[in-house]
Amino acid sequence: MKTALFTNAAVAAILSAAIAPSAFADTVAAPAADEAITEVIVYGQGQSRQVQAVKASELALEAPGTSPLKAIDKLPGVTFQSSDPFGSYEWSTRIGVRGFNQNQMGFTLDGVPLGDMSYGNHNGLHISRAITNEDVARVELTQGAGSLSTASTSNLGGTLQFFSRDPSSVMGGEVAGTVGSEAMHRLYGRFETGEIAQLNNLRAYVSVADQKTDKWKGGSEQKQRQFSAKAVMPIGEGEITGFFNRSERREQDYQDMSFDMISRLSRDWDNFQPNWALANQVAAAYQNPANYAPVNPILDGNGCWTGNGANPYQGGVKCIDDAYYAGAGIRDDNLGALSISYPLTDTISVKASLYKHTNEGQGLWYTPYVRTPATIANAANITIRTTEYDVDRTGAFGSVMFDLGAHQVSAGLWIETNDFNQARRFYGETLSAPSRDPLDFQSNPLLTQWQYAFTTQTYTGYVQDVWTVTEAFKVNFGFKAVKVSNKVRRIAGNVMNGKIESDDSFLPQVGVVYKLDNNIELFGGYTENMAAYVSAATSGPFSSQSQANVDFVKSSLDPETSKTLEGGLRLNAGSAFQGVVALYHVEFDNRLLGVAQGASIVGNATVLSNVGGVETNGVEVAGTWRITPEWKLYSSYSYNDSQYQDNVVNAAGAILANTKGKTVVDTPKHMFNAEVAYDNGKLFGTLGMKFTGERYYTYENRGGKVDSAKVADFTAGYRFANDLDVQVNVTNLLDEDYISTIGSGGFKNADLTGEAMTILPAAPRMAFITVKKRF
């Protein structure tokens, strides 16, 4: 591991300075009364489902460039993992809620659907690319399936809605610079036009963010540049809003690891870059092992030296998959939307949005399994293999609301057309030195192994009534209908054409809220939902790249569904305490599993199977206690019991995996979060700790268990009188050595030898300092 920036003594000194009474406390005025009771975590008062929101002031306490997903890790029911300190490295980023992973959740930005935020996303983009974190106003989490109006066809579990900051009514802006561990540096600037009277008081902003950091182990870097703009213009009693965001992301990969690799090679092991010669030697030794050892070596079926004969690999390598030269993800995204909200009459109001998203992306790695052809001069022993993406989404959503006194009746519609092209290609390299930059888009391929064009048509509609029975009692009920058509057309590769549909015309929701008094309310709800099939050659029903499998899914399988029952109590004691207790029961049916057929990076197609159902029961508790106007304590606890209800069987009924009664993968039973915060208007700081219980990456829970972890983060800063702020962030404060991401290489039935390459160690302790100036 690289030398940590802070020693334990220095950490202790920082903690003492942060938690001890401030020397400035007697001379700096405390926050105003309204500031003192304004909490950054909102507990969803008045909602019939479990909902919390995190405001921009809480997001700002994270290191600049940090994903908003990391900021909500403290909320009950949420587990978030990433192998980088910012939570933005997409290959490693995993978020789960109540036993559902991110592919089974819904995500939106200002209502615009972001898809399921999977790596190489076929129907959206990751929030870290959709908007820079400085421009996020709040994040709202619904731990259940989400509201009827959410534009998502994957939200069996939780729903995350992100909202961008509105432009200011006053001309101004801000600039900020951050530097820190691993040569990290980030610049951010935002300019506010203020209200422009000549344009009907239109107000707008433009912002730019540029970030670059070295990887914390291995070679190369991760970098991103983002451009954002948003405008709001009043029109009578309504307004028109538009935004445009562009992201250019380039990130080098960390190597997927196994417990065996960590034992043999240490947690700091990574890909070979910049050692080009070693990468070529290992590839050549795999291809012709007898040429690279004095005594003929024997390799097993996974390309691992068995110990018989001499090891043909150099550099401490035992298996061909121990390391590659490099891997990378390259993504360019453009996301824009135009929206209008307008009251037609005193009782009727409408909202409508039109959006567009385009993406060009490549995921690449240097494969030792395929040599560059000898017909190319100075041919290398390896090639570059890419998975290439091209997304073009256009959609619209809108709603109308009727205010009928005791009844608030609404109806809405969402439609989207998504053209997604995906291809697998190989590119040649030269032996003497690399001739291509892995952080550039590759061109002039040697071979297109396969290429498919997908068109997905989405139609959803809903109707809902919110009935205020009395001032204390409110009921909401309604339903949505969903129809998704997935069409595939072969361009190259195995024959695969046709269409699969997912549809359900009645997915009901009902909820109640009852106020016992001004401080206590009870809530409860029931929701049914369905997840549509996905359109991609690397996941879902088309991942087998087999016409027979597509026909089988169409005729024999059903989309995944969930039924969620939840209820609880909220306590709002004004400025002193706010909190929530919630209970839930979830039945997850028709669970579909793409069974991995080898190392994920090699690209072996998965086979889609139905693995029965999952039953989940859990408890969530969270609360914020304001001890004094300056000091507050936040804590949350979650208990989740998610179990498979069936064994995995084949068509003949033979058991392929004994999963019945086993814990769902990547689902800790216990999570606990505690955070103490201080803010006197000038000096501020937070110290937080998250405990995540043990998790499995094996369906049968045989081997593949990752130990629990306790991870602390620290923030401290000072606001000067001239609108100048200085902030220090320390991530993984105690330098915990733990496994963050699991399942990066897919989940396994069992892993008794610890050789499954599907885990990623977390980043060590890192520190960053930010200077921000507002004008």
Number of C-alpha atoms within 10 A of each C-alpha: 11 10 8 13 16 17 13 13 9 11 15 13 11 15 18 11 14 21 15 8 11 15 10 11 15 10 8 13 11 16 15 11 10 8 12 20 15 11 17 15 23 17 24 18 23 17 21 24 28 30 23 22 20 23 18 21 15 16 25 19 20 24 24 27 25 22 25 27 25 21 19 23 18 26 28 30 28 25 27 21 23 24 25 22 23 20 21 25 22 21 22 26 26 27 22 23 25 29 29 24 22 24 20 24 27 27 29 22 17 14 20 26 26 25 23 25 25 20 17 24 21 29 24 26 26 20 20 23 24 24 24 28 24 22 20 20 18 22 23 20 25 20 26 30 28 27 15 24 22 23 29 26 26 25 30 30 29 27 27 25 22 26 20 19 15 17 23 18 16 13 16 14 19 16 18 19 19 21 20 19 18 18 13 18 21 20 20 22 19 20 20 23 18 18 19 15 9 7 10 12 15 21 24 25 22 19 21 18 23 18 20 20 19 18 20 23 19 19 18 18 20 20 18 22 20 22 20 22 20 23 20 23 19 17 14 9 9 15 16 18 19 18 20 20 22 23 22 18 20 23 26 26 25 25 26 28 27 24 22 14 20 17 10 13 16 13 20 14 19 21 22 20 17 14 13 17 18 17 27 23 20 29 25 21 22 22 17 12 22 17 14 19 15 11 14 15 20 18 20 9 7 11 18 18 22 14 11 11 15 17 25 25 24 13 10 10 18 22 19 22 23 22 24 23 25 26 24 23 27 23 24 19 21 20 23 20 21 18 20 19 20 18 16 12 10 9 12 15 17 19 18 18 21 18 21 19 25 20 22 17 23 26 24 26 23 24 26 28 17 17 21 22 16 10 7 11 11 14 17 27 26 27 22 25 29 25 21 22 21 21 21 19 20 16 20 20 24 20 19 19 19 17 15 12 10 14 17 16 20 20 20 21 19 22 18 21 18 23 20 23 23 23 22 22 20 25 20 25 23 17 17 12 12 14 10 15 9 23 22 13 18 19 10 9 13 14 12 16 13 18 19 24 20 24 20 23 16 23 19 24 21 22 20 22 19 19 18 17 12 11 9 13 17 21 21 20 19 20 22 23 19 22 17 22 19 22 18 22 16 16 17 15 14 15 14 22 19 14 16 21 17 20 19 15 13 14 18 19 22 20 21 22 24 21 19 11 10 11 13 17 22 22 24 22 23 22 25 21 28 26 24 28 25 24 29 26 27 21 19 21 29 30 20 21 24 18 15 12 17 23 18 13 20 16 10 9 16 20 18 22 21 23 22 21 19 23 21 21 20 24 19 19 13 12 19 15 18 23 23 25 20 21 17 22 21 24 17 25 20 18 18 20 18 20 15 18 14 16 16 17 17 14 14 14 20 22 20 22 19 20 22 20 20 23 19 20 19 20 21 23 21 24 24 25 17 21 12 12 18 17 18 20 19 21 21 22 21 24 20 22 19 26 20 24 19 16 21 21 17 13 6 6 9 10 12 11 16 18 23 18 16 21 26 25 25 25 25 27 20 19 25 21 22 19 19 19 20 21 20 22 18 17 22 20 23 23 20 19 20 21 18 23 18 16 21 25 30 26 25 23 22 16 18 29 19 20 13 17 17 17 19 21 21 27 24 23 21 18 17 13 8 9 11 16 18 18 23 21 23 25 22 21 22 20 19 15 16 19 20 21 25 30 21 20 23 20 25 23 20 20 20 13 11 18 14 26 24 23 26 27 23 22 24 23 24 20 23 21 20 20 17 18 17 15 12
